[in-house]
Amino acid sequence: MKEIITPLTDDIIEDLKVGDEVLISGTIYTMRDIAHKKIAEILNRKKRLPFDIKNQVIYYCGPTPAKKGEKIGACGPTTSSRMDKYTPLLLEYGVKGLIGKGERSREVKETLKKNNAIYFSALGGLGAEYAGYVVSSEIVAFPELGPEAIYKLTVEDFYAVVINDAEGNDFYEINKYH
């Protein structure tokens, strides 16, 4: 088990290999479909983003509302492939880590390698468990989107597995017949 702290550096990324289990601490940002589209539009218009994405980790998640006394509601991963059309652009602008579930397109895997970035998988079905890793949360963009707003999460020991490393390796391809 490797412990890593965000924002991600090249040294951290280069040390991570397919299949590594990690505990992530620091800041991660939630983004789902609509937020990706809005961020892509801002980048394409060369406008300023509502937060700095350089070296950051994006978590494909739309948290449920927090119950009284809690920092966040359930916050499990969503299917990553839905964001594939926007991911290369975000990687080109400096995003270094992605967390979701499921396989990625060839284009995303190539762009991860080109930009020295990494894709992690969180475990589906454990949204309530992942909420326990959240130390704080705040909406940083698009509050009108409700659960699809962009949240800045501070996490501690957030469990994930490296699926696509910066060398172009793919956990699913390597383990396809095992």
N, C-alpha and C positions, 0 to 999 in steps of 0.2 A: 504494500500500500504506500503510495507516494502522497505526500502532503504538498499542495501548491497554493500559492497566494496570488491573487489578481491585484493589479492588471498583469497580464502575461508578458514575459520577456522572451527574447529569442532563446536564452539559455534554458528556461523552463521548458519551452516547446521542444527544443532539440533533445532534451532528456526523456521525453515521453514517447513511448512506443505502443503500437497496437496491443490491446489486451491489458495494458496497465490499469490497475484500479487506483483511483485518486480520491483524495479528500480536498475539496476546493474551499478556501476561505478568502474572504474579501468581497468585492463588489461584482455582481453580475446584473445584467439588464434583461427583463422579460420583453419579448417581442413575438407577436403572432402575425397572421396574414395581413390584416389591414394596416397595422403599424409598419410592417415591412414595405408595403406599397407607398405609404406616406413618406417614409424615410428615403426610399428610392427617388420619389418625386423631388424631394428637397435636394438631394445630392445631384440629380440630373439638372436642376436649375441653378446649381452652384451656390445655394443659399446656406446659411449657417444652421447646423443641427441643434436640437434642443439639449443635447449632451455630447460630450466628446467620445467618439467611438474608437479612437486609436488605442490599440492594445487591450481592448475590452472583450468581455465574454457575453455573448447573447444566448439567452435561455428561451427556447421555444415553449412558452407557457402563458396561460391566461388564468391567473389566480382567482379563486373564488373569494367572495367578501370575507373579511376577518370577523370571527365571532368576538363578542365582548371580551376584552382582556388579552386577545391574541394579536400578534403582529401581522398575520396574513392568514387567509384561508388555505384550503388545499391548493397545492401548486405543483402538480405533476407535469411531465413533459408531454408535448403534442408531437404529431408526426412531422418530421423534419422536411420530407420531400416537398411538401407544399410551399416551402420557402426557397426552394432551389433556384427559382427564376430570379430572385433578388440577391441571393447569397454571394455570387461572384462580385457584384458591385460593392457590397459591404466589406468584403475581404480586400478589395483594391483600395478602399479608403481606410484600412487599418485595423478592422476587427481581427482578433487573433484566436478567438475560441468560440465554439458553438456547442450548445447542449440541446439535445432533443432525443428522439427515438426513431429507429428505422434507418434504412439505407439512404445514401446520397447519390446524386447523379454523377456521371463521369466528369461533367464540366465542373461541378463543385469540388470533387476530389482533386482534379488537376489544378484548380485555383487555390485550394488549400496548400498544395505542394509549392506552387509558384510564389505564394505569399507567406510561406513559413507559418502556417496556421494549423489548427487542430479541431477535430470534431469528437465530442464526447457523447455517450449515451447515458441518460438517466433511466431509471427503471420505471416503466409504465405501471399504473395501478397503485402507486405509492404516494399520491398527492398529499395525503395527510401526514405521512412520514416526512416528506420533503419540507413541509411547512415548519417542522421542528428544527430544521437547519437554518431557518431565517431569523437573524438577530434583529433586523429592522427592514422596513419597506416604506417607500414613498413613490408616488406617481411623479414622473419627470416629464412626461409628454402625453398629449392627446387624452386628457381625462374624460372627454366626451365619449370615448370608446369603451368605458366601463372596464370589464376584465381584459379587454384587448389594449388598454392603455399601456404605455411603457412604464414599468416599475423599475426602480433602482432597489435591488435587494442587497443587503449585507448578509452574507452567509458564513457559517462556520461548519467545517467538516462535511460539506455537501458531497455525497457519494456519486461518483460517475466512473465510466469505463472508457478508455481511449478506443474509438472505432476507426477513425482515419487519422494517421499521424502525418507529420510534415514531410515524410519521405515518400508519401504516396501509397503506403500500405493500407489495406482494408481488412478489418477484423472479420467481416462477413465472408469475404472471398477466401481468406486463409482458412477459415473454419467451416467452409461449405460442406465438406464431406466427412467431417470428424464427429 
